[in-house]
Amino acid sequence: MLTIMRTRKVALAFGRVLREARLQKGISQDGLASLCDFDRTYPSLLERGLRRPTLAMIFRLAEALEINPSLLVTRTYDELRRL
Amino acid sequence: MLTIMRTRKVALAFGRVLREARLQKGISQDGLASLCDFDRTYPSLLERGLRRPTLAMIFRLAEALEINPSLLVTRTYDELRRL
């Protein structure tokens, strides 16, 4: 079980979930960065699994995407099983 | 709304939630560190809000505490409103 908990895989799984949620909302990576007050490059790095999402960031992203933060977490957990 | 999303507050809120979940499970900070394969000092730092929890860590903690990771997130979100 611990194998699917590895940091890199979690970042990759979260990246996919974030990308899907952003596209569903119909906003660009730049738009998301702006809404979250992130550096412009940050959403792209997150979506490619190149940054480890912290809980504070997940709250900000969820707020910007108008979805429940726990939903992003549940989806990431599910996505991990597919990696 | 963004004010409650600030990193420091999120870490503090998560720390309280983690502590409560750990005590409810009846395990020590050392025991939790061992279950998660964390450094022995790490649970204490997290519980005091001195480390920012990443999603990968939340998954490992939830696994060790045998609770749903999204529940830790929901509780943290609620706790933020009390800070």
Backbone of each chain as nested JSON, in Angstrom:
{
  "chains": [
    {"id": "A", "residues": [
      {"number": 1, "name": "MET", "atoms": {"N": [0.821, -1.207, 0.0], "CA": [0.0, 0.0, 0.0], "C": [0.859, 1.263, 0.0]}},
      {"number": 2, "name": "LEU", "atoms": {"N": [1.899, 1.24, 0.812], "CA": [2.748, 2.435, 0.895], "C": [3.367, 2.804, -0.455]}},
      {"number": 3, "name": "THR", "atoms": {"N": [3.488, 1.829, -1.351], "CA": [4.101, 2.134, -2.655], "C": [3.332, 3.219, -3.415]}},
      {"number": 4, "name": "ILE", "atoms": {"N": [1.998, 3.19, -3.309], "CA": [1.239, 4.195, -4.061], "C": [1.244, 5.545, -3.354]}},
      {"number": 5, "name": "MET", "atoms": {"N": [1.807, 5.604, -2.17], "CA": [1.828, 6.843, -1.416], "C": [3.08, 7.671, -1.729]}},
      {"number": 6, "name": "ARG", "atoms": {"N": [3.908, 7.165, -2.615], "CA": [5.177, 7.851, -2.826], "C": [4.979, 9.243, -3.425]}},
      {"number": 7, "name": "THR", "atoms": {"N": [5.778, 10.118, -2.909], "CA": [5.657, 11.547, -3.21], "C": [5.522, 11.859, -4.693]}},
      {"number": 8, "name": "ARG", "atoms": {"N": [6.373, 11.252, -5.481], "CA": [6.384, 11.552, -6.911], "C": [5.071, 11.131, -7.582]}},
      {"number": 9, "name": "LYS", "atoms": {"N": [4.62, 9.954, -7.205], "CA": [3.364, 9.458, -7.776], "C": [2.185, 10.317, -7.34]}},
      {"number": 10, "name": "VAL", "atoms": {"N": [2.219, 10.752, -6.106], "CA": [1.134, 11.595, -5.608], "C": [1.106, 12.907, -6.392]}},
      {"number": 11, "name": "ALA", "atoms": {"N": [2.27, 13.474, -6.634], "CA": [2.34, 14.723, -7.4], "C": [1.813, 14.52, -8.821]}},
      {"number": 12, "name": "LEU", "atoms": {"N": [2.17, 13.403, -9.425], "CA": [1.691, 13.113, -10.787], "C": [0.175, 12.937, -10.809]}},
      {"number": 13, "name": "ALA", "atoms": {"N": [-0.337, 12.191, -9.841], "CA": [-1.781, 11.948, -9.777], "C": [-2.525, 13.26, -9.541]}},
      {"number": 14, "name": "PHE", "atoms": {"N": [-2.015, 14.065, -8.631], "CA": [-2.664, 15.351, -8.36], "C": [-2.645, 16.234, -9.609]}},
      {"number": 15, "name": "GLY", "atoms": {"N": [-1.543, 16.211, -10.322], "CA": [-1.416, 17.012, -11.544], "C": [-2.499, 16.684, -12.564]}},
      {"number": 16, "name": "ARG", "atoms": {"N": [-2.759, 15.399, -12.727], "CA": [-3.81, 14.985, -13.673], "C": [-5.186, 15.459, -13.224]}},
      {"number": 17, "name": "VAL", "atoms": {"N": [-5.422, 15.323, -11.929], "CA": [-6.718, 15.723, -11.368], "C": [-6.907, 17.235, -11.499]}},
      {"number": 18, "name": "LEU", "atoms": {"N": [-5.849, 17.96, -11.223], "CA": [-5.911, 19.42, -11.317], "C": [-6.191, 19.856, -12.756]}},
      {"number": 19, "name": "ARG", "atoms": {"N": [-5.48, 19.251, -13.678], "CA": [-5.647, 19.604, -15.086], "C": [-7.091, 19.368, -15.538]}},
      {"number": 20, "name": "GLU", "atoms": {"N": [-7.611, 18.212, -15.175], "CA": [-8.984, 17.881, -15.561], "C": [-9.979, 18.884, -14.963]}},
      {"number": 21, "name": "ALA", "atoms": {"N": [-9.786, 19.202, -13.695], "CA": [-10.706, 20.13, -13.017], "C": [-10.602, 21.533, -13.639]}},
      {"number": 22, "name": "ARG", "atoms": {"N": [-9.376, 21.928, -14.0], "CA": [-9.189, 23.249, -14.609], "C": [-9.857, 23.309, -15.988]}},
      {"number": 23, "name": "LEU", "atoms": {"N": [-9.665, 22.255, -16.787], "CA": [-10.258, 22.239, -18.131], "C": [-11.783, 22.215, -18.04]}},
      {"number": 24, "name": "GLN", "atoms": {"N": [-12.28, 21.467, -17.082], "CA": [-13.732, 21.394, -16.886], "C": [-14.301, 22.781, -16.558]}},
      {"number": 25, "name": "LYS", "atoms": {"N": [-13.502, 23.545, -15.836], "CA": [-13.911, 24.901, -15.454], "C": [-13.695, 25.884, -16.606]}},
      {"number": 26, "name": "GLY", "atoms": {"N": [-12.948, 25.441, -17.615], "CA": [-12.728, 26.276, -18.799], "C": [-11.811, 27.466, -18.575]}},
      {"number": 27, "name": "ILE", "atoms": {"N": [-10.811, 27.29, -17.706], "CA": [-9.851, 28.378, -17.523], "C": [-8.44, 27.923, -17.88]}},
      {"number": 28, "name": "SER", "atoms": {"N": [-7.635, 28.898, -18.274], "CA": [-6.259, 28.615, -18.692], "C": [-5.351, 28.47, -17.474]}},
      {"number": 29, "name": "GLN", "atoms": {"N": [-4.152, 27.965, -17.717], "CA": [-3.173, 27.871, -16.623], "C": [-2.841, 29.261, -16.094]}},
      {"number": 30, "name": "ASP", "atoms": {"N": [-2.719, 30.218, -17.011], "CA": [-2.451, 31.601, -16.594], "C": [-3.593, 32.16, -15.745]}},
      {"number": 31, "name": "GLY", "atoms": {"N": [-4.803, 31.856, -16.176], "CA": [-5.975, 32.326, -15.435], "C": [-6.011, 31.747, -14.035]}},
      {"number": 32, "name": "LEU", "atoms": {"N": [-5.661, 30.467, -13.932], "CA": [-5.659, 29.806, -12.632], "C": [-4.579, 30.418, -11.724]}},
      {"number": 33, "name": "ALA", "atoms": {"N": [-3.417, 30.641, -12.31], "CA": [-2.334, 31.259, -11.535], "C": [-2.777, 32.612, -10.983]}},
      {"number": 34, "name": "SER", "atoms": {"N": [-3.435, 33.357, -11.831], "CA": [-3.909, 34.678, -11.442], "C": [-4.939, 34.598, -10.311]}},
      {"number": 35, "name": "LEU", "atoms": {"N": [-5.88, 33.685, -10.442], "CA": [-6.918, 33.52, -9.415], "C": [-6.324, 33.107, -8.064]}},
      {"number": 36, "name": "CYS", "atoms": {"N": [-5.251, 32.301, -8.13], "CA": [-4.651, 31.777, -6.889], "C": [-3.536, 32.669, -6.366]}},
      {"number": 37, "name": "ASP", "atoms": {"N": [-3.184, 33.678, -7.145], "CA": [-2.051, 34.522, -6.795], "C": [-0.75, 33.697, -6.723]}},
      {"number": 38, "name": "PHE", "atoms": {"N": [-0.636, 32.768, -7.663], "CA": [0.578, 31.954, -7.813], "C": [1.453, 32.582, -8.896]}},
      {"number": 39, "name": "ASP", "atoms": {"N": [2.698, 32.195, -8.905], "CA": [3.559, 32.52, -10.031], "C": [2.935, 31.922, -11.297]}},
      {"number": 40, "name": "ARG", "atoms": {"N": [3.101, 32.601, -12.419], "CA": [2.449, 32.203, -13.657], "C": [2.817, 30.778, -14.103]}},
      {"number": 41, "name": "THR", "atoms": {"N": [4.012, 30.334, -13.768], "CA": [4.477, 29.011, -14.216], "C": [3.973, 27.87, -13.312]}},
      {"number": 42, "name": "TYR", "atoms": {"N": [3.42, 28.231, -12.176], "CA": [3.151, 27.227, -11.148], "C": [2.089, 26.177, -11.522]}},
      {"number": 43, "name": "PRO", "atoms": {"N": [0.949, 26.592, -12.096], "CA": [-0.036, 25.575, -12.469], "C": [0.524, 24.537, -13.448]}},
      {"number": 44, "name": "SER", "atoms": {"N": [1.335, 24.98, -14.38], "CA": [1.931, 24.047, -15.334], "C": [2.849, 23.046, -14.62]}},
      {"number": 45, "name": "LEU", "atoms": {"N": [3.647, 23.533, -13.682], "CA": [4.539, 22.648, -12.917], "C": [3.732, 21.646, -12.087]}},
      {"number": 46, "name": "LEU", "atoms": {"N": [2.677, 22.131, -11.47], "CA": [1.815, 21.236, -10.681], "C": [1.166, 20.178, -11.575]}},
      {"number": 47, "name": "GLU", "atoms": {"N": [0.643, 20.615, -12.704], "CA": [-0.076, 19.678, -13.579], "C": [0.85, 18.611, -14.148]}},
      {"number": 48, "name": "ARG", "atoms": {"N": [2.124, 18.941, -14.274], "CA": [3.08, 17.941, -14.782], "C": [3.705, 17.127, -13.641]}},
      {"number": 49, "name": "GLY", "atoms": {"N": [3.24, 17.344, -12.444], "CA": [3.747, 16.566, -11.308], "C": [5.14, 16.969, -10.877]}},
      {"number": 50, "name": "LEU", "atoms": {"N": [5.525, 18.187, -11.224], "CA": [6.881, 18.645, -10.926], "C": [6.974, 19.47, -9.65]}},
      {"number": 51, "name": "ARG", "atoms": {"N": [5.845, 19.681, -9.004], "CA": [5.844, 20.321, -7.682], "C": [4.942, 19.526, -6.748]}},
      {"number": 52, "name": "ARG", "atoms": {"N": [5.339, 19.451, -5.493], "CA": [4.536, 18.716, -4.516], "C": [3.457, 19.638, -3.965]}},
      {"number": 53, "name": "PRO", "atoms": {"N": [2.201, 19.288, -4.151], "CA": [1.148, 20.183, -3.655], "C": [1.053, 20.155, -2.13]}},
      {"number": 54, "name": "THR", "atoms": {"N": [1.03, 21.31, -1.529], "CA": [0.778, 21.381, -0.08], "C": [-0.725, 21.572, 0.123]}},
      {"number": 55, "name": "LEU", "atoms": {"N": [-1.149, 21.331, 1.345], "CA": [-2.57, 21.462, 1.649], "C": [-3.055, 22.899, 1.444]}},
      {"number": 56, "name": "ALA", "atoms": {"N": [-2.227, 23.867, 1.81], "CA": [-2.616, 25.273, 1.626], "C": [-2.872, 25.574, 0.149]}},
      {"number": 57, "name": "MET", "atoms": {"N": [-2.032, 25.016, -0.712], "CA": [-2.217, 25.232, -2.152], "C": [-3.478, 24.567, -2.656]}},
      {"number": 58, "name": "ILE", "atoms": {"N": [-3.744, 23.382, -2.142], "CA": [-4.948, 22.663, -2.556], "C": [-6.192, 23.476, -2.192]}},
      {"number": 59, "name": "PHE", "atoms": {"N": [-6.177, 24.099, -1.031], "CA": [-7.314, 24.944, -0.642], "C": [-7.473, 26.129, -1.593]}},
      {"number": 60, "name": "ARG", "atoms": {"N": [-6.365, 26.719, -1.963], "CA": [-6.449, 27.877, -2.869], "C": [-6.923, 27.461, -4.254]}},
      {"number": 61, "name": "LEU", "atoms": {"N": [-6.408, 26.335, -4.733], "CA": [-6.815, 25.851, -6.055], "C": [-8.301, 25.484, -6.056]}},
      {"number": 62, "name": "ALA", "atoms": {"N": [-8.735, 24.822, -4.991], "CA": [-10.141, 24.409, -4.907], "C": [-11.058, 25.633, -4.892]}},
      {"number": 63, "name": "GLU", "atoms": {"N": [-10.629, 26.639, -4.16], "CA": [-11.393, 27.896, -4.108], "C": [-11.509, 28.514, -5.509]}},
      {"number": 64, "name": "ALA", "atoms": {"N": [-10.389, 28.561, -6.208], "CA": [-10.374, 29.147, -7.558], "C": [-11.226, 28.334, -8.523]}},
      {"number": 65, "name": "LEU", "atoms": {"N": [-11.203, 27.017, -8.364], "CA": [-11.942, 26.141, -9.279], "C": [-13.383, 25.908, -8.812]}},
      {"number": 66, "name": "GLU", "atoms": {"N": [-13.68, 26.495, -7.665], "CA": [-15.025, 26.354, -7.072], "C": [-15.433, 24.898, -6.898]}},
      {"number": 67, "name": "ILE", "atoms": {"N": [-14.507, 24.107, -6.37], "CA": [-14.864, 22.74, -6.007], "C": [-14.393, 22.481, -4.576]}},
      {"number": 68, "name": "ASN", "atoms": {"N": [-14.922, 21.405, -4.01], "CA": [-14.578, 21.047, -2.64], "C": [-13.132, 20.52, -2.592]}},
      {"number": 69, "name": "PRO", "atoms": {"N": [-12.301, 21.05, -1.687], "CA": [-10.915, 20.562, -1.633], "C": [-10.82, 19.052, -1.372]}},
      {"number": 70, "name": "SER", "atoms": {"N": [-11.76, 18.537, -0.583], "CA": [-11.692, 17.097, -0.3], "C": [-11.997, 16.272, -1.554]}},
      {"number": 71, "name": "LEU", "atoms": {"N": [-12.7, 16.876, -2.506], "CA": [-12.97, 16.181, -3.768], "C": [-11.678, 16.037, -4.583]}},
      {"number": 72, "name": "LEU", "atoms": {"N": [-10.87, 17.087, -4.597], "CA": [-9.571, 16.995, -5.278], "C": [-8.726, 15.879, -4.663]}},
      {"number": 73, "name": "VAL", "atoms": {"N": [-8.81, 15.758, -3.344], "CA": [-8.026, 14.747, -2.629], "C": [-8.541, 13.341, -2.931]}},
      {"number": 74, "name": "THR", "atoms": {"N": [-9.85, 13.185, -2.917], "CA": [-10.441, 11.88, -3.229], "C": [-10.103, 11.456, -4.657]}},
      {"number": 75, "name": "ARG", "atoms": {"N": [-10.202, 12.397, -5.579], "CA": [-9.891, 12.077, -6.98], "C": [-8.416, 11.695, -7.139]}},
      {"number": 76, "name": "THR", "atoms": {"N": [-7.556, 12.383, -6.399], "CA": [-6.123, 12.067, -6.477], "C": [-5.858, 10.67, -5.944]}},
      {"number": 77, "name": "TYR", "atoms": {"N": [-6.514, 10.348, -4.872], "CA": [-6.374, 9.019, -4.27], "C": [-6.8, 7.935, -5.272]}},
      {"number": 78, "name": "ASP", "atoms": {"N": [-7.901, 8.194, -5.974], "CA": [-8.371, 7.248, -6.99], "C": [-7.383, 7.171, -8.157]}},
      {"number": 79, "name": "GLU", "atoms": {"N": [-6.895, 8.327, -8.565], "CA": [-5.969, 8.392, -9.709], "C": [-4.675, 7.621, -9.414]}},
      {"number": 80, "name": "LEU", "atoms": {"N": [-4.253, 7.625, -8.171], "CA": [-3.031, 6.914, -7.758], "C": [-3.09, 5.431, -8.12]}},
      {"number": 81, "name": "ARG", "atoms": {"N": [-4.266, 4.882, -8.056], "CA": [-4.411, 3.447, -8.349], "C": [-4.231, 3.146, -9.823]}},
      {"number": 82, "name": "ARG", "atoms": {"N": [-4.321, 4.191, -10.63], "CA": [-4.172, 3.986, -12.079], "C": [-2.739, 4.221, -12.544]}},
      {"number": 83, "name": "LEU", "atoms": {"N": [-1.904, 4.737, -11.676], "CA": [-0.509, 5.049, -12.072], "C": [0.399, 3.825, -11.916]}}
    ]},
    {"id": "B", "residues": [
      {"number": 1, "name": "MET", "atoms": {"N": [-12.015, 35.616, 1.771], "CA": [-11.917, 34.164, 1.827], "C": [-10.459, 33.714, 1.754]}},
      {"number": 2, "name": "LEU", "atoms": {"N": [-9.689, 34.337, 0.894], "CA": [-8.288, 33.937, 0.746], "C": [-7.498, 34.066, 2.044]}},
      {"number": 3, "name": "THR", "atoms": {"N": [-7.974, 34.948, 2.949], "CA": [-7.227, 35.119, 4.2], "C": [-7.114, 33.818, 4.984]}},
      {"number": 4, "name": "ILE", "atoms": {"N": [-8.188, 33.011, 4.983], "CA": [-8.113, 31.772, 5.762], "C": [-7.298, 30.702, 5.053]}},
      {"number": 5, "name": "MET", "atoms": {"N": [-6.913, 30.961, 3.823], "CA": [-6.159, 29.966, 3.062], "C": [-4.657, 30.109, 3.277]}},
      {"number": 6, "name": "ARG", "atoms": {"N": [-4.253, 31.038, 4.119], "CA": [-2.82, 31.303, 4.241], "C": [-2.069, 30.116, 4.843]}},
      {"number": 7, "name": "THR", "atoms": {"N": [-0.931, 29.888, 4.247], "CA": [-0.124, 28.711, 4.535], "C": [0.053, 28.422, 6.018]}},
      {"number": 8, "name": "ARG", "atoms": {"N": [0.372, 29.433, 6.776], "CA": [0.639, 29.249, 8.194], "C": [-0.603, 28.778, 8.957]}},
      {"number": 9, "name": "LYS", "atoms": {"N": [-1.701, 29.404, 8.621], "CA": [-2.957, 29.018, 9.27], "C": [-3.37, 27.607, 8.884]}},
      {"number": 10, "name": "VAL", "atoms": {"N": [-3.149, 27.26, 7.64], "CA": [-3.492, 25.909, 7.196], "C": [-2.649, 24.886, 7.949]}},
      {"number": 11, "name": "ALA", "atoms": {"N": [-1.37, 25.176, 8.12], "CA": [-0.486, 24.263, 8.857], "C": [-0.943, 24.12, 10.311]}},
      {"number": 12, "name": "LEU", "atoms": {"N": [-1.34, 25.228, 10.916], "CA": [-1.823, 25.185, 12.304], "C": [-3.108, 24.372, 12.419]}},
      {"number": 13, "name": "ALA", "atoms": {"N": [-4.023, 24.621, 11.504], "CA": [-5.297, 23.902, 11.529], "C": [-5.068, 22.415, 11.305]}},
      {"number": 14, "name": "PHE", "atoms": {"N": [-4.221, 22.09, 10.347], "CA": [-3.939, 20.682, 10.086], "C": [-3.299, 20.025, 11.314]}},
      {"number": 15, "name": "GLY", "atoms": {"N": [-2.408, 20.737, 11.963], "CA": [-1.743, 20.212, 13.163], "C": [-2.74, 19.819, 14.244]}},
      {"number": 16, "name": "ARG", "atoms": {"N": [-3.73, 20.666, 14.463], "CA": [-4.763, 20.358, 15.469], "C": [-5.557, 19.115, 15.087]}},
      {"number": 17, "name": "VAL", "atoms": {"N": [-5.903, 19.047, 13.818], "CA": [-6.692, 17.909, 13.329], "C": [-5.882, 16.613, 13.442]}},
      {"number": 18, "name": "LEU", "atoms": {"N": [-4.621, 16.711, 13.081], "CA": [-3.754, 15.531, 13.148], "C": [-3.621, 15.053, 14.586]}},
      {"number": 19, "name": "ARG", "atoms": {"N": [-3.381, 15.982, 15.48], "CA": [-3.218, 15.633, 16.891], "C": [-4.459, 14.918, 17.44]}},
      {"number": 20, "name": "GLU", "atoms": {"N": [-5.606, 15.495, 17.114], "CA": [-6.849, 14.889, 17.592], "C": [-7.042, 13.472, 17.026]}},
      {"number": 21, "name": "ALA", "atoms": {"N": [-6.763, 13.32, 15.758], "CA": [-6.924, 12.001, 15.116], "C": [-5.941, 10.99, 15.703]}},
      {"number": 22, "name": "ARG", "atoms": {"N": [-4.732, 11.441, 15.984], "CA": [-3.721, 10.549, 16.562], "C": [-4.127, 10.116, 17.973]}},
      {"number": 23, "name": "LEU", "atoms": {"N": [-4.583, 11.072, 18.793], "CA": [-4.985, 10.742, 20.158], "C": [-6.188, 9.798, 20.16]}},
      {"number": 24, "name": "GLN", "atoms": {"N": [-7.089, 10.06, 19.229], "CA": [-8.272, 9.199, 19.117], "C": [-7.873, 7.758, 18.787]}},
      {"number": 25, "name": "LYS", "atoms": {"N": [-6.828, 7.652, 18.013], "CA": [-6.316, 6.329, 17.627], "C": [-5.466, 5.718, 18.748]}},
      {"number": 26, "name": "GLY", "atoms": {"N": [-5.104, 6.565, 19.719], "CA": [-4.349, 6.06, 20.865], "C": [-2.911, 5.717, 20.568]}},
      {"number": 27, "name": "ILE", "atoms": {"N": [-2.292, 6.458, 19.642], "CA": [-0.872, 6.202, 19.392], "C": [-0.037, 7.443, 19.679]}},
      {"number": 28, "name": "SER", "atoms": {"N": [1.219, 7.209, 20.008], "CA": [2.15, 8.291, 20.347], "C": [2.687, 8.946, 19.081]}},
      {"number": 29, "name": "GLN", "atoms": {"N": [3.314, 10.101, 19.262], "CA": [3.959, 10.757, 18.12], "C": [5.053, 9.857, 17.544]}},
      {"number": 30, "name": "ASP", "atoms": {"N": [5.805, 9.221, 18.427], "CA": [6.845, 8.3, 17.964], "C": [6.251, 7.132, 17.179]}},
      {"number": 31, "name": "GLY", "atoms": {"N": [5.142, 6.624, 17.698], "CA": [4.482, 5.516, 17.026], "C": [4.012, 5.908, 15.632]}},
      {"number": 32, "name": "LEU", "atoms": {"N": [3.483, 7.114, 15.543], "CA": [3.004, 7.61, 14.249], "C": [4.168, 7.789, 13.275]}},
      {"number": 33, "name": "ALA", "atoms": {"N": [5.256, 8.348, 13.775], "CA": [6.449, 8.533, 12.938], "C": [6.91, 7.187, 12.385]}},
      {"number": 34, "name": "SER", "atoms": {"N": [6.904, 6.201, 13.252], "CA": [7.358, 4.87, 12.857], "C": [6.439, 4.263, 11.788]}},
      {"number": 35, "name": "LEU", "atoms": {"N": [5.134, 4.405, 11.991], "CA": [4.16, 3.86, 11.024], "C": [4.291, 4.52, 9.656]}},
      {"number": 36, "name": "CYS", "atoms": {"N": [4.624, 5.814, 9.666], "CA": [4.691, 6.584, 8.416], "C": [6.09, 6.576, 7.803]}},
      {"number": 37, "name": "ASP", "atoms": {"N": [7.046, 6.023, 8.546], "CA": [8.441, 6.07, 8.118], "C": [8.934, 7.527, 7.992]}},
      {"number": 38, "name": "PHE", "atoms": {"N": [8.483, 8.328, 8.937], "CA": [8.93, 9.727, 9.036], "C": [10.06, 9.817, 10.053]}},
      {"number": 39, "name": "ASP", "atoms": {"N": [10.79, 10.898, 10.01], "CA": [11.725, 11.2, 11.078], "C": [10.929, 11.304, 12.392]}},
      {"number": 40, "name": "ARG", "atoms": {"N": [11.549, 10.896, 13.495], "CA": [10.858, 10.822, 14.781], "C": [10.287, 12.175, 15.24]}},
      {"number": 41, "name": "THR", "atoms": {"N": [10.928, 13.264, 14.829], "CA": [10.494, 14.601, 15.265], "C": [9.332, 15.144, 14.422]}},
      {"number": 42, "name": "TYR", "atoms": {"N": [9.068, 14.502, 13.31], "CA": [8.167, 15.089, 12.328], "C": [6.71, 15.247, 12.77]}},
      {"number": 43, "name": "PRO", "atoms": {"N": [6.112, 14.235, 13.389], "CA": [4.722, 14.425, 13.842], "C": [4.573, 15.603, 14.798]}},
      {"number": 44, "name": "SER", "atoms": {"N": [5.522, 15.782, 15.687], "CA": [5.452, 16.909, 16.616], "C": [5.505, 18.247, 15.87]}},
      {"number": 45, "name": "LEU", "atoms": {"N": [6.379, 18.341, 14.896], "CA": [6.481, 19.577, 14.103], "C": [5.181, 19.843, 13.337]}},
      {"number": 46, "name": "LEU", "atoms": {"N": [4.625, 18.789, 12.761], "CA": [3.353, 18.935, 12.035], "C": [2.24, 19.374, 12.988]}},
      {"number": 47, "name": "GLU", "atoms": {"N": [2.176, 18.733, 14.136], "CA": [1.072, 19.033, 15.072], "C": [1.158, 20.458, 15.611]}},
      {"number": 48, "name": "ARG", "atoms": {"N": [2.361, 21.001, 15.659], "CA": [2.51, 22.378, 16.121], "C": [2.428, 23.391, 14.97]}},
      {"number": 49, "name": "GLY", "atoms": {"N": [2.143, 22.911, 13.792], "CA": [1.985, 23.812, 12.65], "C": [3.292, 24.361, 12.13]}},
      {"number": 50, "name": "LEU", "atoms": {"N": [4.382, 23.643, 12.423], "CA": [5.704, 24.131, 12.036], "C": [6.216, 23.515, 10.737]}},
      {"number": 51, "name": "ARG", "atoms": {"N": [5.429, 22.636, 10.145], "CA": [5.744, 22.096, 8.826], "C": [4.496, 22.134, 7.978]}},
      {"number": 52, "name": "ARG", "atoms": {"N": [4.698, 22.42, 6.698], "CA": [3.564, 22.451, 5.789], "C": [3.262, 21.042, 5.285]}},
      {"number": 53, "name": "PRO", "atoms": {"N": [2.083, 20.542, 5.54], "CA": [1.792, 19.182, 5.09], "C": [1.611, 19.113, 3.574]}},
      {"number": 54, "name": "THR", "atoms": {"N": [2.287, 18.168, 2.938], "CA": [2.044, 17.928, 1.517], "C": [0.981, 16.848, 1.385]}},
      {"number": 55, "name": "LEU", "atoms": {"N": [0.439, 16.746, 0.201], "CA": [-0.609, 15.75, -0.033], "C": [-0.073, 14.335, 0.18]}},
      {"number": 56, "name": "ALA", "atoms": {"N": [1.151, 14.088, -0.236], "CA": [1.737, 12.748, -0.071], "C": [1.814, 12.382, 1.415]}},
      {"number": 57, "name": "MET", "atoms": {"N": [2.169, 13.348, 2.234], "CA": [2.238, 13.095, 3.675], "C": [0.861, 12.85, 4.261]}},
      {"number": 58, "name": "ILE", "atoms": {"N": [-0.105, 13.599, 3.794], "CA": [-1.47, 13.41, 4.287], "C": [-1.954, 11.991, 3.984]}},
      {"number": 59, "name": "PHE", "atoms": {"N": [-1.614, 11.494, 2.799], "CA": [-1.994, 10.122, 2.463], "C": [-1.322, 9.121, 3.399]}},
      {"number": 60, "name": "ARG", "atoms": {"N": [-0.072, 9.35, 3.697], "CA": [0.636, 8.412, 4.579], "C": [0.088, 8.471, 5.999]}},
      {"number": 61, "name": "LEU", "atoms": {"N": [-0.178, 9.675, 6.473], "CA": [-0.733, 9.836, 7.819], "C": [-2.118, 9.187, 7.917]}},
      {"number": 62, "name": "ALA", "atoms": {"N": [-2.927, 9.41, 6.897], "CA": [-4.282, 8.853, 6.904], "C": [-4.23, 7.325, 6.905]}},
      {"number": 63, "name": "GLU", "atoms": {"N": [-3.317, 6.8, 6.134], "CA": [-3.125, 5.333, 6.096], "C": [-2.751, 4.808, 7.486]}},
      {"number": 64, "name": "ALA", "atoms": {"N": [-1.804, 5.488, 8.128], "CA": [-1.344, 5.067, 9.458], "C": [-2.472, 5.186, 10.49]}},
      {"number": 65, "name": "LEU", "atoms": {"N": [-3.282, 6.227, 10.357], "CA": [-4.357, 6.465, 11.322], "C": [-5.65, 5.737, 10.94]}},
      {"number": 66, "name": "GLU", "atoms": {"N": [-5.586, 5.075, 9.808], "CA": [-6.749, 4.33, 9.298], "C": [-7.993, 5.208, 9.19]}},
      {"number": 67, "name": "ILE", "atoms": {"N": [-7.792, 6.387, 8.607], "CA": [-8.949, 7.226, 8.294], "C": [-8.829, 7.701, 6.852]}},
      {"number": 68, "name": "ASN", "atoms": {"N": [-9.936, 8.188, 6.335], "CA": [-9.968, 8.656, 4.956], "C": [-9.175, 9.963, 4.835]}},
      {"number": 69, "name": "PRO", "atoms": {"N": [-8.242, 10.058, 3.865], "CA": [-7.47, 11.301, 3.737], "C": [-8.367, 12.527, 3.516]}},
      {"number": 70, "name": "SER", "atoms": {"N": [-9.461, 12.339, 2.786], "CA": [-10.331, 13.492, 2.525], "C": [-11.012, 13.968, 3.818]}},
      {"number": 71, "name": "LEU", "atoms": {"N": [-11.125, 13.074, 4.792], "CA": [-11.704, 13.47, 6.078], "C": [-10.739, 14.406, 6.825]}},
      {"number": 72, "name": "LEU", "atoms": {"N": [-9.464, 14.103, 6.764], "CA": [-8.472, 15.004, 7.374], "C": [-8.548, 16.389, 6.729]}},
      {"number": 73, "name": "VAL", "atoms": {"N": [-8.758, 16.398, 5.423], "CA": [-8.826, 17.664, 4.677], "C": [-10.089, 18.442, 5.049]}},
      {"number": 74, "name": "THR", "atoms": {"N": [-11.2, 17.749, 5.114], "CA": [-12.459, 18.397, 5.483], "C": [-12.38, 18.975, 6.894]}},
      {"number": 75, "name": "ARG", "atoms": {"N": [-11.813, 18.186, 7.81], "CA": [-11.692, 18.667, 9.196], "C": [-10.767, 19.879, 9.276]}},
      {"number": 76, "name": "THR", "atoms": {"N": [-9.718, 19.876, 8.48], "CA": [-8.793, 21.012, 8.478], "C": [-9.502, 22.266, 7.962]}},
      {"number": 77, "name": "TYR", "atoms": {"N": [-10.27, 22.075, 6.928], "CA": [-11.018, 23.19, 6.349], "C": [-11.972, 23.788, 7.386]}},
      {"number": 78, "name": "ASP", "atoms": {"N": [-12.626, 22.911, 8.14], "CA": [-13.524, 23.385, 9.213], "C": [-12.744, 24.074, 10.322]}},
      {"number": 79, "name": "GLU", "atoms": {"N": [-11.613, 23.49, 10.671], "CA": [-10.787, 24.043, 11.754], "C": [-10.276, 25.445, 11.396]}},
      {"number": 80, "name": "LEU", "atoms": {"N": [-10.023, 25.678, 10.129], "CA": [-9.54, 26.986, 9.665], "C": [-10.486, 28.12, 10.059]}},
      {"number": 81, "name": "ARG", "atoms": {"N": [-11.752, 27.806, 10.078], "CA": [-12.753, 28.836, 10.406], "C": [-12.713, 29.218, 11.873]}},
      {"number": 82, "name": "ARG", "atoms": {"N": [-12.075, 28.364, 12.677], "CA": [-11.993, 28.65, 14.107], "C": [-10.713, 29.383, 14.488]}},
      {"number": 83, "name": "LEU", "atoms": {"N": [-9.793, 29.489, 13.547], "CA": [-8.504, 30.128, 13.859], "C": [-8.568, 31.65, 13.665]}}
    ]}
  ]
}
